[in-house]
Amino acid sequence: MPASLVISAPASGVGKTTLTLALARAWRKRGLNVQCFKSGPDYIDPAFHAAATGRASVNVDSWAMDRGTIAHLVSRGGNADVVLAEGSMGLFDGVAARGVSGTGATADIAEMLGWPVVLVIDPSGQAQTAAAIAAGLRDYRAGVRLGGVVLNRVASPRHEDLVRRALNEAGIKVFGALPRHAEISLPKRHLGLVQAEEQAEIGKLIDEAARFVAEHVDLDAVLHSAGQWSPQAAANGLNVTPPGQRIALARDAAFSFVYPHMLEAWRAAGAEIVPFSPLADEAPDASANVCWLPGGYPELHAGKIAANARFRSGLRAFAETRPVHGECGGYMVLGAGLTDADGISHEMAGLLGLETSFAKRRMHLGYRLAELAAPMPGHQPGARLRGHEFHYSTILAQPDTPLAVVHDATGAAIAETGSRRGHATGTFFHLIAEDR
């Protein structure tokens, strides 16, 4: 049975991803087979997990997925030696209203699967108070078990000693303490980490993180704290209908935000995925029967996209007879225009009238529940789709017929309804699952 752990923290930005990658690579160097998962709606971290372990990582999400779907997804860890689930935000952070099987909090996954939690604590600007925070997290929810703590960014041996003593008095294991180490800092941009595929030195960075963590953390003690997890047979698989039999999928640095479990579900249902690169001025494959543009960073490449006439004309020709769907950044590219951070407006595909601006930045973040008013690839009118929205672009114009009635996790209606015109549809949310 695999040893299983959840890596979490009191808040974002504490070092969960770095510790997860370092532990995964360090144990892999010991000859162990490591499987990672990501709790919550993050489409960037799973690629880092795959780089560290050599195994595909997928998201598990208690707000959008039922227990059967989560059980199906985590069952891939049954043949691993170690299973690590990296949390999002703080351990108990989720939405106010419960979704399909929880609020989206990492604690939901830890309790549901019975996996102990390793907390990453950053005691910067404090000492004994770090123990009070750890003890509060340990005692907050009875079904969540704390395995121990890794301290990150300790200032000095004296600082470490103060924090360790307080944690020991609280009965909390300290697996190790990491001093500040700039060499393992992962670069970031406005939507999170710079993608793994954009970092040529990612393997070396993960190796250095593994070396550093192995030097300062008792890896054997961490493993000893893990749960012995026996995967349960899932009653059902993923409730995902592929958008078509042969899918032209935009895939490059501007179009990369797609959940791995969605692509796997499409392939499992018999669909064929044919990637193409808009940044390389490639058009969707003419033999495909649907085109899908994921989110990503089109705002960083707007000038190049606008200049790539073969891509834009090929996409327009495709949409004359077959459906085209865009998510978030893909939706923006299907629109009429995109204004970049410098205030320069760029012509996009023009399949929809949507106009967006990255110069007028405002964060849009949260779960979305959409009820379709019209069909979109793979889904019929009336379908209830669960997804997540995260972007900084502002809508300047959204003149087309709304695609859906969209609510946030509290039930409040939102203005980002998506659009439809002819064979083109688009949404600002990234699809995670359909309600059964």
C-alpha positions in Angstrom: 0.0 0.0 0.0 1.3 3.5 -0.9 2.4 5.8 1.8 0.1 8.9 1.5 0.5 12.5 2.6 -1.1 15.9 1.9 1.3 18.9 1.8 -0.5 22.0 3.0 0.1 25.3 4.9 -1.7 28.0 6.7 -1.7 30.2 3.6 -0.6 30.6 0.0 3.0 31.5 -0.8 4.6 29.5 2.1 6.4 26.9 0.0 4.0 24.0 -0.6 5.0 23.5 -4.2 8.7 23.6 -3.6 8.5 21.1 -0.7 6.2 18.8 -2.8 8.6 18.8 -5.7 11.6 18.4 -3.5 10.2 15.4 -1.6 8.9 13.8 -4.8 12.3 14.1 -6.4 14.3 13.1 -3.3 12.2 9.9 -2.9 12.4 9.2 -6.6 16.2 9.4 -6.3 15.9 6.7 -3.6 14.2 4.4 -6.1 10.7 5.0 -4.9 7.8 5.5 -7.3 6.0 8.8 -6.4 2.5 9.9 -7.6 1.4 13.5 -7.1 -2.0 15.1 -7.1 -3.1 18.7 -6.9 -6.0 19.7 -4.6 -8.1 22.5 -6.2 -8.3 24.2 -9.5 -4.7 24.7 -10.5 -3.6 23.9 -14.1 0.0 24.9 -13.6 1.3 22.8 -10.7 0.5 19.3 -12.2 3.1 19.9 -14.9 5.7 20.6 -12.2 4.7 17.4 -10.4 5.1 15.4 -13.6 8.6 17.0 -14.1 9.6 15.9 -10.6 8.1 12.3 -10.7 7.9 11.2 -14.3 4.2 10.5 -13.8 1.2 12.5 -14.9 -0.4 14.5 -12.0 -4.1 15.4 -12.0 -6.4 17.7 -10.0 -8.9 16.6 -7.4 -11.5 19.1 -6.4 -14.2 18.6 -3.7 -16.3 21.6 -4.9 -16.6 20.4 -8.5 -16.2 16.6 -8.2 -18.1 13.9 -6.4 -16.4 11.3 -4.3 -16.6 8.7 -7.1 -14.7 10.9 -9.5 -12.1 11.7 -6.9 -11.7 8.0 -6.1 -11.3 7.2 -9.8 -8.6 9.9 -10.2 -6.6 9.0 -7.2 -6.7 5.3 -7.9 -3.8 5.8 -10.3 -1.6 6.1 -7.2 -2.4 2.5 -6.2 0.8 1.2 -7.9 3.1 3.9 -6.4 5.2 3.7 -3.3 4.4 7.3 -2.2 1.4 9.5 -2.9 1.6 13.2 -2.4 -1.3 15.6 -2.7 -0.3 19.3 -2.8 -2.9 21.6 -1.4 -4.0 25.0 -2.5 -4.2 28.2 -0.4 -4.5 27.4 3.4 -5.5 24.0 4.7 -9.1 24.9 5.4 -9.6 27.6 2.7 -12.5 26.9 0.5 -15.8 28.7 -0.5 -18.6 29.5 1.9 -21.2 27.2 0.2 -20.6 23.5 -0.1 -20.3 22.1 -3.6 -20.6 18.5 -4.8 -18.6 16.9 -2.0 -17.1 19.8 -0.1 -16.0 23.5 -0.3 -12.9 22.9 -2.4 -10.6 23.1 0.7 -7.5 20.9 0.9 -8.8 19.6 4.2 -11.8 18.0 2.4 -9.4 15.8 0.4 -7.3 14.9 3.5 -10.4 13.9 5.4 -12.1 12.1 2.5 -9.0 10.0 1.7 -7.6 9.7 5.3 -4.3 11.1 4.3 -2.2 12.8 7.0 -1.1 16.4 6.5 2.4 17.8 6.5 2.2 21.5 7.2 4.7 23.9 5.7 5.1 26.8 8.3 6.9 30.0 7.5 7.7 31.5 10.9 9.1 34.8 9.5 8.4 37.6 11.9 7.3 35.3 14.7 8.6 32.5 16.9 6.4 30.6 19.4 3.3 31.9 17.7 4.1 29.5 14.8 3.3 26.7 17.3 0.0 28.2 18.2 -1.0 28.4 14.5 0.1 24.8 13.9 -1.8 23.6 17.0 -4.9 25.5 15.8 -4.8 23.9 12.4 -4.3 20.5 14.0 -7.4 20.9 16.3 -9.7 22.8 14.0 -11.4 19.7 12.3 -11.5 16.3 13.9 -11.3 14.3 10.7 -8.1 15.9 9.6 -4.9 14.4 11.0 -1.7 16.3 11.3 1.5 14.3 10.7 4.0 17.0 11.4 5.6 20.3 10.3 8.4 21.5 8.1 9.6 25.0 8.9 10.5 27.2 5.9 12.6 30.3 5.7 13.9 30.2 9.3 16.1 33.2 10.0 18.8 31.7 12.2 19.6 28.7 14.4 18.3 30.6 17.4 15.1 31.3 15.6 14.7 27.7 14.7 15.3 26.6 18.3 12.6 28.9 19.6 10.1 27.6 17.1 11.1 23.9 17.6 10.8 24.1 21.4 7.3 25.6 21.1 6.1 23.0 18.6 7.6 20.2 20.7 5.7 21.5 23.8 2.5 21.5 21.7 3.2 17.8 20.8 3.8 18.5 17.1 6.6 16.8 15.2 9.1 18.9 13.4 10.5 17.1 10.4 13.0 19.8 9.6 13.8 23.5 9.1 14.8 25.1 5.9 16.8 28.3 5.9 16.3 30.8 3.0 17.7 29.5 -0.2 17.3 31.7 -3.3 18.5 29.0 -5.7 15.3 27.1 -5.4 12.9 30.0 -5.8 10.4 29.3 -8.6 9.7 32.2 -10.9 6.2 33.7 -11.0 3.9 35.9 -13.1 0.4 37.2 -12.7 -1.5 33.9 -12.8 1.0 31.9 -10.7 4.2 30.1 -11.4 5.9 30.4 -14.8 4.9 27.2 -16.5 7.2 24.2 -16.2 7.5 23.8 -20.0 8.8 27.4 -20.3 11.7 26.7 -17.9 14.6 25.0 -19.6 16.4 24.5 -16.2 13.4 23.1 -14.3 15.1 19.7 -13.9 18.2 21.2 -12.3 16.0 23.4 -10.1 14.1 20.5 -8.8 17.3 18.5 -8.2 18.7 21.4 -6.1 15.5 21.6 -4.2 15.6 17.9 -3.5 19.3 18.1 -2.4 18.5 21.0 -0.1 15.4 19.5 1.5 17.2 16.1 2.0 19.9 18.0 3.8 17.6 19.8 6.2 14.5 17.5 6.5 14.3 13.9 8.0 12.8 12.2 4.9 12.5 8.9 6.8 10.5 10.6 9.6 8.2 12.2 7.0 7.6 8.8 5.4 6.9 7.2 8.8 4.2 9.8 9.4 2.4 8.9 6.2 -0.8 6.9 6.1 -1.0 3.5 4.5 -3.6 4.0 1.9 -5.4 1.3 0.1 -7.2 2.6 -3.0 -10.9 1.8 -3.1 -12.6 0.7 -6.3 -14.3 3.7 -7.9 -18.0 3.2 -8.5 -17.8 5.5 -11.5 -15.2 7.2 -13.7 -15.2 10.7 -15.1 -18.5 12.1 -16.2 -16.9 13.9 -19.2 -18.2 13.9 -22.8 -15.5 14.8 -25.3 -16.3 17.8 -27.5 -15.8 15.8 -30.6 -14.3 12.6 -32.1 -11.2 14.4 -33.5 -10.3 17.5 -31.5 -7.9 20.2 -32.8 -6.4 21.5 -29.6 -4.4 24.8 -29.5 -1.3 24.0 -27.5 1.7 26.2 -26.9 2.9 28.9 -24.4 -0.2 31.0 -25.1 -2.7 28.2 -24.8 -1.7 25.7 -22.1 -4.3 25.9 -19.3 -6.1 22.7 -19.6 -6.8 20.2 -16.8 -4.9 16.9 -17.4 -8.0 14.9 -16.3 -10.0 16.5 -19.0 -7.6 15.4 -21.8 -7.4 11.9 -20.3 -11.2 11.7 -20.1 -11.5 12.7 -23.8 -9.0 10.1 -24.8 -10.6 7.4 -22.6 -13.9 8.1 -24.4 -12.2 7.4 -27.7 -11.5 10.9 -28.9 -8.3 11.8 -30.8 -6.5 15.0 -29.9 -4.6 16.8 -32.6 -2.4 19.7 -31.2 -1.6 22.8 -33.2 0.3 26.0 -32.3 -1.2 29.4 -33.0 2.1 31.0 -32.0 3.8 29.0 -34.8 1.1 30.3 -37.1 -0.6 26.9 -37.5 -4.2 26.4 -38.3 -6.5 23.7 -36.8 -6.2 20.4 -38.5 -8.7 20.3 -41.4 -9.7 16.7 -40.6 -10.8 17.6 -37.1 -14.5 18.0 -36.3 -14.1 20.4 -33.4 -11.5 23.0 -32.3 -10.8 23.8 -28.7 -8.7 26.8 -27.5 -7.7 26.5 -23.9 -6.7 29.4 -21.6 -3.2 30.5 -21.1 -1.3 33.8 -21.7 -2.5 35.3 -25.0 -2.2 38.7 -23.4 1.6 38.2 -23.4 1.6 37.2 -27.1 -1.2 39.3 -28.5 0.9 41.0 -31.1 2.2 37.7 -32.5 -1.3 36.2 -32.5 -2.6 39.2 -34.4 0.2 38.9 -36.9 -0.3 35.2 -37.6 -2.6 35.4 -40.5 -2.5 31.7 -41.4 -3.7 30.8 -37.9 -6.5 33.4 -37.9 -7.8 32.7 -41.4 -7.6 28.9 -40.8 -9.5 29.3 -37.6 -12.2 31.4 -39.3 -12.5 28.9 -42.2 -12.8 26.0 -39.7 -15.6 27.8 -37.8 -17.7 28.2 -41.0 -18.7 24.5 -40.8 -17.6 23.2 -37.4 -17.7 24.2 -33.7 -14.9 26.2 -32.1 -14.8 26.7 -28.3 -12.5 28.9 -26.3 -11.9 29.0 -22.5 -10.7 32.2 -20.8 -7.6 33.2 -22.9 -8.9 31.1 -25.8 -12.3 32.9 -25.5 -10.4 36.2 -25.6 -8.6 35.2 -28.8 -12.0 34.2 -30.4 -13.1 37.8 -29.8 -12.7 40.9 -31.9 -9.9 42.5 -30.0 -7.5 42.3 -27.1 -5.7 45.3 -25.5 -2.4 44.4 -24.0 -0.7 45.7 -20.8 0.8 48.6 -22.8 -2.6 49.7 -24.0 -2.1 48.5 -27.5 -5.2 47.0 -29.2 -4.7 43.8 -31.3 -7.1 42.3 -33.7 -8.1 38.8 -32.7 -10.0 36.1 -34.7 -13.3 38.0 -34.8 -15.5 34.9 -34.4 -17.1 36.6 -31.5 -17.6 40.3 -30.7 -15.9 40.1 -27.3 -13.4 42.8 -26.6 -11.1 42.6 -23.6 -8.3 44.6 -22.0 -5.3 43.5 -20.0 -4.4 47.2 -19.5 -7.5 47.7 -17.3 -6.6 44.9 -14.9 -9.1 43.5 -12.4 -8.8 40.1 -10.8 -11.6 37.6 -11.5 -11.3 34.5 -9.3 -13.6 31.8 -8.1 -15.6 28.7 -8.8 -18.4 28.9 -11.4 -21.6 27.0 -12.0 -23.0 27.5 -15.4 -26.3 26.3 -16.9 -26.1 26.3 -20.6 -28.7 28.2 -22.6 -27.4 26.8 -25.9 -25.1 23.8 -26.8 -21.4 24.0 -26.7 -19.0 21.2 -27.8 -19.7 18.1 -25.7 -22.7 19.5 -23.8 -26.3 20.2 -24.5 -28.6 23.1 -23.4 -29.5 22.7 -19.8 -26.3 21.0 -18.8 -24.8 22.2 -15.5 -21.1 22.7 -15.8 -18.7 23.3 -12.9 -15.5 25.2 -13.5 -13.2 27.9 -12.2 -12.3 31.4 -13.4 -9.0 33.2 -12.8 -7.9 36.1 -14.9 -7.1 39.8 -14.8 -8.7 40.9 -18.0 -11.6 43.3 -18.2 -14.5 43.0 -20.6 -14.9 46.1 -22.8 -17.7 44.6 -24.9 -19.5 41.3 -24.9 -22.3 41.9 -27.5 -23.1 38.3 -28.5 -25.9 36.1 -27.2 -25.0 34.7 -23.7 -24.0 31.1 -23.7 -25.0 30.3 -20.2 -26.4 31.6 -16.9 -23.4 31.7 -14.6 -23.2 31.9 -10.8 -20.4 32.0 -8.4 -20.0 29.6 -5.5 -22.4 31.7 -3.3 -25.1 31.6 -6.0 -24.7 35.2 -7.1 -25.1 35.8 -10.8 -22.0 37.1 -12.6 -21.5 39.1 -15.8 -19.1 36.6 -17.5 -21.8 34.6 -19.1 -19.8 33.4 -22.1 -20.9 34.1 -25.7 -22.1 32.3 -28.8 -22.3 33.3 -32.4 -22.6 30.8 -35.3 -20.4 27.8 -34.6 -18.2 29.7 -32.0 -18.7 29.6 -28.3 -16.6 30.7 -25.4 -16.5 31.0 -21.6 -14.2 32.7 -19.1 -14.3 29.7 -16.8 -12.3 26.5 -17.2 -14.4 23.4 -17.3 -13.7 20.9 -14.5 -16.8 18.6 -14.4 -20.4 18.3 -15.4 -23.0 17.7 -12.7 -24.4 14.2 -13.0 
